[in-house]
Amino acid sequence: MARAGQRRTGRARPDPGAQRRRAPRPSEKGIIPVLAGIARELDGAVRRPPTRPAVRTQFQVAALLVREERARVMADASLTAGKRDQELKRLDGVATLLAKIAVRDTTLLTLLAEDARVSDAARDYKATVMRAGGLEPPEETAPPAPAAPTPSASSPSSAQPTSPAAIPAEKRVVPRSVISRQLANPFLAPDFEAAAERTAARARRLAGWELLEPLFRSFEQAGPGAPACMPLPEARSLSASFGRELMPHQAQVVAATARGHRTFLLADEPGLGKTAQALLAAQAADAFPLLVVVPNVVKTNWAHEVGMWTPLRRATVVHGDGDKVDAFADVVIVNYELLDRHVGWLGDLGFRGMVVDEAHFIKNKGSQRSQHVLALSERIRTRTARPLLMALTGTPLINDIEDFRAIWQFLGWIDDTKPLGRLMTALEDTGLTPADRGFYAAARAAVIDMGIVRRRKADVVADIPARRVADLPVELDGAAGRSIRAAETALARRLADRYRSAEAARAGADAADTVGGEVDLDLARRVAAAELKDSSSKTGGENVFTMVRRIGQAKAGPAADYAAQLARNVGKVVFFAKHVDVMDEAEQTFAQRGIRYASIRGDQTPKVREKNIDAFVNDPDVSIVVCSLTAAGVGLNLQVASNLVLAELSWTDAEQTQAIDRVHRIGQDEPVTAWRIIAAQTIDATIAELIDSKSGLAARALDGASDDDGASSKDVQLDALVALLTDALAAERLG
């Protein structure tokens, strides 16, 4: 009887973590009853806000296990149809309860996103729940962390980012140029100031408090309604190298760096010149050599910007295994996808600064690229006192306030468990604790003062022109790029052969003596005109039109990639292309990334066209409109966007201007930026320069000149071929 009474008492006051003493019924065996118990427990906890971190962890684990168990049941061939339906019905009951819980606190839904961070505590709890349900937790697949001393109360958390030593040896490479640099400078002098910097701040009054969660929440609870931006000094000068000038808002960041500030979360909107600010900040801080980690699509543009803003500094771009890397360069540019191969030598090169472009790429701390970035920044901080660390992103937050976590850790403001250095000192100096009413506002201000800089176009509208064209050079890699460069070489060779033949026919047998002399530009133009005539008659072989078409096809991927980044940063984006296949590839890219788009093409009926325009203008979920340069270049009002991407070049400035004017028109209250995608080191770059040089034709036409658009397009085509020919002849003379 006593045992029976104990059983009744156990049912009256269940303990979710304890094993039941009576034999469970068949329906109570397995993982589903355990998940149901957790869901009931969560239902009660969420009814008593605020939702604690432990409750959020329980919700995430329960929801993930429901998802995994459903997939397992669906794939289990040993189950009968009736048994499978029964199990799925039970899982639906748990899922329904979890959905009701999420309705009460919608922030829980962010824990179920594909890139949501799963903490170590969540993994441990998941293993506990699985064992309670009779399942064996899977073995961890992450590489083991390197051996380290047991952390003390004052040492960093043992949960460190992946070190270069943890990367599989077969993936690591060390370029020959790097070995040469190491031999030239076999050791780096110790920096004792760096060690002093790491031990300067000791937690005292706040030692027992959980501070990271309140810091994150301070940006939700204590925001004044204005962009977060640290106080910036007024710049004394707007001058940069070789006659270039900064805009006032750019010069402020450079001035702050010159005064000694060394960490920045630079979150200006796209189009406000973050790249120039980062490079000139590195110049002011003498932070060379500088490591720059970027998305692949802007890798070449960064090298171009180094040449523009810091022309006395050499840049090198890491491709593939780094065979062409110049390890003695001042700026090393690498894309995220290559870090796994190069993180070892990058960590040992002795960088004095590091810039991470599109820093929201590292928001998922569990991803390999995030771990590599964090390991590199930690390595730099270990070797250099107060290095320049800059995270550039127009959208530091994507889903949740915790998207800040990896960026702040890269900047050295926090580690896995607590604030560090100057941030910890600033929190101590407030005299407040998280239990005090004023803590959240003071904490938010302390973080912003660490280096958060956020300006919108609307904030600095006086600094920037109402309309501008920004070129974004991209490298054409792979087989397509090699094929295009080979075709361009063959076309240049054919032009040179024609020129020499024409020269020989005109001058007679002694013409060979004149080949090494100056190029006859009049003859070069006649040769180019003959080639253009043959190309227009669609004769066989590669010509300037087919080559430009292939370049457009090769640029489709990078152009769509950049448009997708812009859409996530600024919202509405207009994407212009000339050819249907380029539009098709762009739309496929957007669909794969879950970005909603509308399409405006020449073969659409007026009704379909109006429907798609209305979707882009009025539906906030439609981020991009993909437009035909010819079909949508006139008659459209798309001023809901202030950014557009020109994926392919037209042959005239007028056609380009008409496209830009779809956005830059009455009703537009923001500066407009047209991002023109240029294939670097190809005839595409020459065509862009020629279009710009002939941009005065439209103005002259408005003033009564007789230039027509057809003539100007032929001029660009002809001049492009002349440039190709003269470059080929010059190379022959030098070779």
C-alpha positions in Angstrom: 0.0 0.0 0.0 2.8 2.3 0.8 4.3 1.8 -2.6 0.9 2.4 -4.2 0.6 5.6 -2.3 4.1 6.7 -3.4 3.0 6.1 -7.0 -0.1 8.2 -6.6 2.0 10.9 -5.0 4.4 10.8 -7.9 1.6 11.2 -10.4 0.2 14.2 -8.4 3.6 16.0 -8.5 5.5 15.0 -11.6 9.2 15.8 -11.8 10.0 16.2 -15.6 13.7 15.4 -14.9 13.1 12.2 -12.9 12.5 8.7 -14.1 9.0 7.3 -13.5 8.9 4.4 -11.0 5.9 2.6 -12.6 6.3 0.7 -15.8 5.4 3.1 -18.6 2.6 2.3 -21.0 3.6 1.7 -24.7 2.3 5.1 -25.7 4.6 6.7 -23.1 7.8 5.1 -24.3 10.3 6.9 -26.6 11.2 10.5 -27.3 7.7 11.9 -28.0 6.4 11.8 -24.4 9.6 13.5 -23.2 9.2 16.2 -25.8 5.5 16.6 -24.8 6.5 17.0 -21.2 9.1 19.7 -22.1 6.4 21.5 -24.2 4.0 21.6 -21.3 6.7 22.9 -19.1 7.6 25.6 -21.7 3.9 26.6 -22.0 3.8 27.5 -18.3 7.2 29.3 -18.4 6.4 31.5 -21.4 3.2 32.6 -19.7 5.4 34.3 -17.1 7.5 36.8 -19.2 10.3 37.7 -19.8 11.4 34.5 -21.4 14.7 33.4 -19.7 17.7 32.1 -21.8 17.2 28.6 -20.3 13.6 28.6 -21.6 14.8 29.7 -25.0 17.3 26.8 -25.1 14.6 24.3 -24.1 12.3 25.6 -26.9 15.0 25.4 -29.5 16.0 21.9 -28.6 12.4 20.6 -28.4 11.5 22.1 -31.8 14.7 20.7 -33.4 14.0 17.3 -32.0 10.4 17.3 -33.2 11.7 18.2 -36.7 14.3 15.4 -36.6 11.9 12.8 -35.2 9.4 13.6 -37.9 12.0 13.0 -40.6 13.1 9.8 -38.9 9.5 8.5 -38.7 8.9 9.3 -42.4 12.0 7.5 -43.4 11.5 4.4 -41.2 10.5 1.6 -43.6 9.8 -0.9 -40.7 6.8 1.1 -39.6 3.3 0.1 -40.9 1.2 2.9 -42.5 -1.1 2.9 -39.4 1.8 3.1 -36.9 3.5 5.9 -39.0 0.3 7.9 -39.0 -0.1 7.4 -35.2 3.5 8.6 -34.5 3.1 11.6 -36.8 -0.2 12.5 -35.1 1.5 12.5 -31.7 4.4 14.7 -33.1 1.8 17.1 -34.6 0.3 17.5 -31.1 3.7 18.5 -29.7 4.4 20.8 -32.7 1.0 22.5 -32.3 1.8 23.3 -28.6 5.2 24.6 -29.5 3.6 26.8 -32.2 1.2 28.3 -29.6 4.1 29.0 -27.3 5.9 30.8 -30.1 2.8 33.0 -30.7 3.2 34.3 -27.2 6.8 35.1 -27.7 7.6 35.5 -31.4 11.3 36.0 -30.8 11.5 32.2 -30.3 10.9 31.7 -34.0 14.4 33.1 -34.8 15.9 30.1 -33.0 14.5 27.8 -35.7 16.1 29.7 -38.7 18.5 27.7 -40.8 21.5 29.7 -39.7 20.3 30.0 -36.0 23.1 29.5 -33.5 23.0 26.3 -31.5 25.0 26.9 -28.3 27.1 24.4 -26.4 24.5 24.4 -23.7 21.8 23.6 -26.2 23.8 20.7 -27.6 24.4 19.3 -24.1 20.7 19.7 -23.3 19.7 18.0 -26.5 21.9 15.0 -25.7 20.2 14.8 -22.3 16.8 14.8 -23.8 17.7 12.2 -26.4 19.0 9.8 -23.7 15.8 10.4 -21.7 13.9 9.3 -24.8 15.9 6.2 -25.4 18.0 7.6 -28.3 21.7 7.7 -28.6 23.0 11.2 -29.2 25.2 11.5 -32.4 28.9 11.9 -32.0 30.3 15.5 -32.3 31.7 16.1 -35.8 33.5 19.3 -35.0 37.3 19.0 -34.8 38.7 18.8 -31.2 39.9 22.0 -29.7 43.7 22.3 -29.1 44.9 21.4 -25.7 44.8 24.4 -23.4 45.3 25.0 -19.6 42.2 24.8 -17.5 40.6 28.2 -17.5 40.5 30.1 -14.2 38.0 32.7 -13.2 40.1 35.4 -14.8 41.0 33.5 -18.0 39.0 33.4 -21.2 36.4 30.7 -21.8 37.7 27.4 -23.0 35.3 27.5 -25.9 37.7 29.1 -28.3 37.3 29.5 -32.1 38.9 27.0 -34.3 42.7 27.5 -34.4 44.7 27.0 -37.6 46.1 23.8 -36.1 42.6 22.3 -36.1 42.3 22.6 -39.9 43.0 19.3 -41.7 46.6 19.3 -43.0 45.5 18.3 -46.5 43.5 21.5 -46.9 46.2 23.9 -45.7 48.5 25.6 -48.2 51.5 27.9 -47.7 52.2 29.9 -50.9 55.9 30.1 -52.0 55.9 33.9 -51.6 54.9 33.4 -47.9 57.8 31.1 -47.3 60.1 33.8 -48.9 58.7 36.4 -46.5 59.2 34.1 -43.5 62.8 33.5 -44.5 63.3 37.3 -44.9 61.8 38.0 -41.5 62.0 34.7 -39.5 60.5 36.1 -36.3 58.2 38.8 -35.1 59.4 41.0 -32.2 57.3 40.4 -29.0 54.9 43.2 -28.2 54.7 43.6 -24.5 52.1 46.3 -24.7 49.7 43.7 -26.2 50.1 41.5 -23.2 49.5 44.5 -20.9 46.4 45.4 -22.9 44.8 42.0 -22.4 45.3 42.0 -18.6 44.5 45.7 -18.0 40.8 45.3 -17.2 39.8 43.0 -14.3 36.2 42.4 -13.4 35.5 43.5 -9.8 32.0 44.7 -8.9 30.3 42.9 -11.8 32.3 39.7 -11.6 29.3 37.6 -10.6 26.8 39.0 -13.1 25.7 37.6 -16.4 26.4 40.6 -18.7 26.3 39.5 -22.3 22.5 38.9 -22.4 21.8 42.3 -20.8 24.2 43.9 -23.3 22.4 42.4 -26.3 19.0 43.3 -24.9 20.0 46.9 -24.2 19.8 47.5 -28.0 16.1 46.4 -27.8 15.1 48.1 -24.6 17.1 51.3 -24.4 17.1 52.6 -28.0 16.3 56.3 -28.4 15.0 55.8 -31.9 18.0 57.2 -33.7 20.8 55.2 -35.5 23.5 54.0 -33.1 26.6 56.1 -33.7 29.6 56.9 -31.5 30.6 60.6 -31.2 32.9 61.4 -34.1 35.3 64.4 -34.3 35.0 66.9 -37.1 37.7 66.4 -39.7 40.3 69.2 -40.2 40.8 68.2 -43.9 38.9 66.3 -46.6 42.1 65.7 -48.6 43.3 62.2 -49.5 46.2 61.0 -51.5 46.9 62.3 -55.0 44.2 65.0 -55.0 41.3 62.8 -54.1 38.8 64.1 -51.6 36.7 62.5 -48.9 33.2 63.3 -48.1 32.8 64.9 -44.6 31.2 61.8 -43.0 34.0 59.6 -44.4 36.7 62.0 -43.0 35.2 61.8 -39.5 36.0 58.1 -39.2 39.5 58.7 -40.4 39.9 61.5 -37.9 38.7 59.3 -35.1 41.3 56.7 -36.0 44.0 59.3 -36.1 43.0 60.2 -32.6 43.6 56.7 -31.4 40.3 54.8 -31.9 41.0 51.3 -33.1 37.8 49.2 -33.3 34.8 50.0 -35.5 31.6 48.4 -36.4 31.1 50.5 -39.5 27.4 50.0 -40.4 26.9 52.9 -42.9 24.3 52.2 -45.6 25.7 51.0 -49.0 26.9 53.8 -51.2 28.5 55.9 -48.4 32.1 54.7 -49.1 32.9 52.2 -46.3 35.8 50.8 -48.3 37.6 54.2 -48.6 37.0 54.8 -44.9 38.6 51.5 -43.9 41.6 52.0 -46.1 42.3 55.5 -45.0 41.7 54.5 -41.4 44.4 51.9 -41.9 46.7 54.6 -43.3 46.0 56.8 -40.2 46.7 54.0 -37.8 49.7 52.6 -39.7 47.9 49.3 -39.6 49.9 47.6 -42.4 50.2 44.9 -43.3 46.4 44.8 -43.4 44.3 41.6 -43.8 40.9 42.2 -45.7 38.3 39.3 -45.7 35.5 39.9 -48.2 32.8 38.2 -50.3 34.2 36.8 -53.6 32.2 39.3 -55.7 34.0 42.4 -54.3 37.5 41.0 -54.1 38.8 42.7 -57.2 37.0 45.9 -56.3 39.0 46.1 -53.0 42.3 45.8 -54.9 41.1 48.6 -57.2 40.1 50.8 -54.2 43.6 50.3 -52.6 45.1 51.7 -55.8 42.7 54.7 -55.7 42.8 55.7 -52.0 46.2 54.4 -50.9 48.3 54.3 -54.1 51.6 53.9 -52.2 50.4 50.6 -50.7 50.6 47.4 -52.7 47.6 45.0 -52.7 47.6 41.3 -53.4 44.5 39.1 -54.0 44.4 35.5 -52.9 43.1 33.1 -55.5 42.9 29.4 -55.3 46.0 28.0 -53.6 47.7 31.4 -53.6 50.3 30.7 -56.3 50.4 34.4 -57.3 50.2 35.9 -53.8 52.6 38.6 -53.0 53.3 38.0 -49.3 55.3 41.3 -49.1 52.3 43.4 -50.1 50.8 45.9 -47.7 47.2 44.7 -48.1 46.2 41.0 -48.4 42.7 40.4 -49.7 41.0 37.0 -49.4 37.5 35.8 -49.7 35.6 33.9 -47.0 35.5 30.6 -49.1 39.3 30.4 -49.2 40.0 30.9 -45.5 40.1 27.2 -44.7 43.1 26.7 -47.0 45.0 29.9 -46.0 44.1 30.5 -42.3 47.4 28.9 -41.1 49.9 31.3 -42.8 47.5 34.2 -42.5 47.6 33.9 -38.7 51.4 34.0 -38.7 52.1 36.8 -41.2 52.1 39.6 -38.6 49.1 41.7 -39.6 48.6 44.9 -37.7 45.0 45.3 -38.8 42.1 43.4 -40.1 38.9 44.4 -42.0 35.9 42.1 -42.5 33.6 43.3 -45.3 29.9 42.3 -45.2 30.6 41.2 -41.6 27.0 39.8 -41.2 28.5 36.8 -43.1 30.0 35.7 -39.7 26.9 36.0 -37.6 26.6 32.2 -37.3 29.4 31.4 -34.9 29.0 27.7 -35.6 30.0 28.1 -39.2 33.6 27.4 -40.3 34.1 30.8 -41.9 33.1 32.5 -38.7 35.5 30.4 -36.6 38.3 31.2 -39.0 37.7 34.9 -38.9 37.5 34.8 -35.1 40.7 32.8 -34.8 42.5 35.2 -37.1 41.4 38.3 -35.1 42.4 36.6 -31.9 45.8 35.8 -33.4 46.3 39.5 -34.4 45.3 40.8 -31.0 47.8 38.4 -29.4 50.6 39.7 -31.4 49.8 43.4 -31.8 48.8 46.0 -29.2 45.6 47.7 -30.2 45.4 46.6 -33.8 42.9 48.2 -36.2 39.9 45.9 -36.4 37.0 47.0 -38.6 33.7 45.2 -39.3 31.9 46.7 -42.3 28.2 45.9 -42.9 25.1 47.8 -43.9 23.0 45.2 -41.9 24.7 44.2 -38.7 21.4 42.6 -37.6 19.6 40.1 -39.8 17.3 38.0 -37.6 18.0 38.6 -34.0 19.9 40.9 -31.7 22.4 38.1 -31.0 23.7 38.5 -34.6 25.9 41.1 -32.8 27.7 38.3 -30.9 30.3 37.2 -33.5 31.0 40.7 -34.7 31.6 42.0 -31.2 33.9 39.0 -30.6 35.8 39.7 -33.8 36.4 43.3 -32.6 37.6 42.0 -29.2 34.8 43.6 -27.2 33.6 40.3 -25.7 34.5 36.6 -25.6 32.1 33.7 -25.2 31.1 34.5 -21.7 31.8 38.2 -20.8 32.7 41.7 -21.9 36.5 42.3 -22.3 39.0 45.1 -21.8 37.7 48.7 -22.3 34.1 47.6 -22.5 34.2 45.8 -19.1 35.9 48.9 -17.6 33.2 51.1 -19.0 30.5 48.9 -17.5 32.3 48.9 -14.1 32.5 52.7 -14.3 28.8 53.1 -14.6 28.3 52.0 -11.0 25.2 50.1 -12.1 24.3 46.4 -12.3 21.7 44.7 -14.6 19.3 44.9 -11.7 19.3 48.7 -11.8 16.8 50.6 -14.0 19.4 52.7 -15.8 21.8 49.9 -16.6 20.5 49.1 -20.1 20.8 52.7 -21.4 24.3 53.0 -19.9 25.3 49.6 -21.3 24.1 50.5 -24.8 26.0 53.8 -24.7 29.2 51.9 -23.6 29.0 49.5 -26.5 28.3 52.3 -29.0 31.3 54.2 -27.7 33.5 51.1 -28.4 33.1 52.0 -32.1 29.6 51.6 -33.6 29.2 54.0 -36.5 25.9 54.1 -38.4 24.9 56.8 -40.9 22.1 56.6 -43.5 22.0 58.2 -46.8 19.3 60.5 -45.5 21.6 61.6 -42.7 24.5 62.7 -45.0 22.5 63.7 -48.0 24.4 67.0 -48.3 27.7 65.0 -48.6 26.9 62.9 -51.6 25.7 63.7 -55.1 22.1 63.2 -56.0 23.1 60.6 -58.6 26.3 58.7 -59.1 27.6 55.7 -61.0 29.9 53.4 -59.0 31.9 50.8 -60.9 32.4 47.4 -59.3 35.1 45.4 -61.1 34.9 41.6 -60.9 37.3 38.9 -61.9 36.0 36.4 -64.4 37.4 33.1 -62.9 37.2 29.6 -64.2 36.8 28.2 -67.7 34.5 31.0 -68.8 37.0 33.7 -67.8 39.9 31.9 -69.5 37.8 31.4 -72.7 36.9 35.1 -72.8 40.4 36.2 -72.4 41.6 33.8 -75.1 38.9 35.1 -77.4 40.0 38.7 -76.7 43.6 37.8 -77.5 42.6 36.1 -80.7 40.5 39.1 -81.8 43.5 41.5 -81.0 45.8 39.2 -83.0 43.4 39.3 -86.0 43.3 43.1 -85.8 47.1 43.4 -85.6 47.5 41.0 -88.6 45.0 43.2 -90.6 46.9 46.3 -89.6 50.3 45.0 -90.6 48.8 43.7 -94.0 47.3 47.1 -94.6 50.5 48.9 -93.7 52.5 46.6 -96.0 50.1 47.1 -98.9 50.3 50.9 -98.5 54.1 51.2 -98.0 55.4 48.4 -100.1 58.2 46.0 -99.4 59.9 48.3 -96.9 56.9 48.4 -94.6 58.6 45.9 -92.3 61.0 48.7 -91.2 58.1 50.8 -89.9 56.4 48.1 -87.7 58.3 49.2 -84.7 57.4 52.8 -85.1 54.4 54.8 -84.0 50.9 53.5 -84.6 49.1 55.2 -87.4 45.8 56.0 -85.7 44.0 56.8 -88.9 45.0 53.4 -90.4 44.0 51.7 -87.1 40.6 53.2 -87.3 40.1 52.0 -90.9 41.2 48.5 -89.8 38.8 48.6 -86.8 36.0 49.9 -89.1 36.5 46.9 -91.5 36.4 44.5 -88.5 33.2 46.1 -87.3 31.6 45.8 -90.7 32.5 42.1 -90.8 31.2 41.6 -87.3 27.9 43.4 -88.1 27.4 41.1 -91.1 27.5 38.1 -88.7 30.4 36.4 -90.4 31.8 33.3 -88.6 34.3 33.5 -85.7 34.6 35.5 -82.5 33.8 39.2 -82.9 33.3 42.2 -80.5 29.6 41.6 -80.3 29.7 37.9 -79.4 32.6 38.6 -77.0 30.6 41.3 -75.1 27.6 39.0 -75.0 29.8 36.2 -73.4 31.2 38.7 -70.9 27.6 39.7 -69.9 26.8 36.0 -69.4 29.9 35.5 -67.3 29.0 38.6 -65.2 25.5 37.4 -64.5 26.4 35.4 -61.4 28.5 38.1 -59.7 26.0 40.8 -60.6 23.1 38.8 -59.1 25.2 38.0 -56.0 25.9 41.7 -55.4 22.2 42.6 -56.0 21.2 40.0 -53.4 23.7 41.6 -50.9 22.3 45.0 -51.6 18.7 43.8 -51.2 19.5 42.4 -47.8 21.3 45.7 -46.8 19.0 48.4 -48.2 15.7 46.8 -49.3 14.5 47.5 -52.8 17.0 47.1 -55.7 16.5 47.4 -59.5 18.5 44.9 -61.6 19.1 45.8 -65.3 20.4 43.4 -68.0 20.4 43.4 -71.8 19.9 39.7 -72.5 17.3 37.2 -71.5 19.8 34.6 -70.4 21.4 37.0 -68.0 18.0 37.9 -66.5 17.2 34.2 -66.3 20.4 33.4 -64.3 19.8 36.3 -62.0 16.3 35.3 -61.2 17.4 31.7 -60.6 20.0 33.1 -58.1 17.4 35.2 -56.3 15.0 32.2 -56.1 17.6 29.9 -54.6 18.3 32.5 -51.9 14.7 33.0 -51.0 14.6 36.6 -52.3 11.3 37.5 -53.9 11.5 39.4 -57.2 9.4 40.8 -60.0 10.4 40.7 -63.7 9.9 43.3 -66.5 10.6 41.9 -70.0 9.8 42.9 -73.6 7.6 39.8 -74.3 5.1 40.6 -71.5 1.6 41.8 -72.0 0.7 45.2 -70.6 -1.4 43.6 -67.9 1.5 41.3 -66.7 3.9 44.2 -66.8 1.7 46.4 -64.7 1.1 43.6 -62.2 4.9 43.0 -61.8 5.6 46.8 -61.4 2.9 47.0 -58.8 4.3 44.0 -56.9 7.8 45.7 -56.7 6.5 49.1 -55.8 3.8 48.1 -53.3 4.7 44.7 -51.8 7.4 45.1 -49.1 8.4 41.4 -49.5 9.4 41.9 -53.2 13.0 43.1 -52.9 14.3 43.1 -56.5 12.9 43.9 -59.9 14.8 42.3 -62.8 14.5 44.6 -65.8 15.4 44.4 -69.5 17.6 47.4 -70.3 15.7 48.0 -73.6 12.1 47.1 -72.5 12.3 48.8 -69.1 14.7 51.7 -69.8 11.8 54.1 -70.5 8.3 54.8 -69.1 8.8 53.3 -65.6 8.6 54.9 -62.2 10.7 52.8 -59.8 11.7 55.5 -57.3 10.7 53.2 -54.5 14.4 52.1 -54.8 17.5 54.2 -54.6 20.0 51.5 -55.7 20.3 49.8 -59.1 22.7 47.2 -60.5 23.7 47.5 -64.2 24.7 43.9 -64.9 25.6 44.5 -68.6 26.9 47.6 -70.3 25.0 49.3 -73.1 26.8 50.9 -76.0 25.6 54.4 -75.2 25.6 56.7 -72.2 22.0 57.7 -73.1 20.7 54.2 -72.7 22.5 53.9 -69.3 21.1 57.2 -68.2 17.6 56.3 -69.2 17.9 53.2 -67.0 19.1 55.3 -64.0 16.3 57.8 -64.5 13.8 55.0 -63.8 14.9 55.5 -60.2 16.3 59.0 -60.2 13.1 61.0 -60.9 10.5 63.2 -59.2 9.4 61.5 -56.0 12.9 60.2 -55.2 14.0 61.6 -51.8 17.3 59.8 -51.5 20.6 59.9 -53.4 20.7 57.3 -56.2 23.6 54.9 -56.7 24.0 52.9 -59.9 26.4 49.9 -59.3 27.9 49.1 -62.7 29.4 45.6 -62.9 32.7 45.7 -64.9 34.7 42.6 -66.0 38.2 43.5 -65.0 41.1 43.2 -67.4 38.7 42.7 -70.4 37.3 44.9 -73.2 34.4 45.5 -70.8 36.5 48.0 -68.8 37.5 49.8 -72.0 33.9 50.1 -73.1 32.9 51.6 -69.7 35.6 54.2 -70.0 34.5 55.1 -73.6 30.8 55.4 -72.5 31.9 57.8 -69.8 34.1 59.8 -72.1 31.2 60.3 -74.5 28.6 61.2 -71.9 28.5 64.7 -73.2 26.8 63.7 -76.3 23.3 63.6 -74.8 23.8 67.1 -73.3 25.0 68.4 -76.7 22.0 66.9 -78.4 19.7 68.8 -75.9 21.5 72.0 -76.9 20.7 71.4 -80.6 23.6 69.3 -81.8 22.9 66.7 -84.5 24.6 63.7 -82.8 22.3 60.7 -82.8 22.3 57.7 -80.6 23.1 55.2 -83.3 26.3 57.2 -84.3 27.5 57.4 -80.7 27.0 53.6 -80.2 29.1 53.0 -83.4 31.7 55.3 -82.1 32.0 53.3 -78.9 32.2 50.0 -80.8 34.8 51.5 -83.1 36.9 53.1 -80.4 36.9 49.8 -78.4 38.4 47.9 -81.3 40.9 50.7 -81.9 42.0 50.5 -78.2 42.3 46.7 -78.5 44.4 47.0 -81.6 46.8 49.7 -80.3 47.3 47.8 -77.0 48.2 44.7 -79.1 50.7 46.6 -81.3 52.2 48.2 -78.2 52.6 44.8 -76.5 54.3 43.5 -79.7 56.8 46.4 -79.7 57.7 45.8 -76.0 57.8 42.0 -76.5 
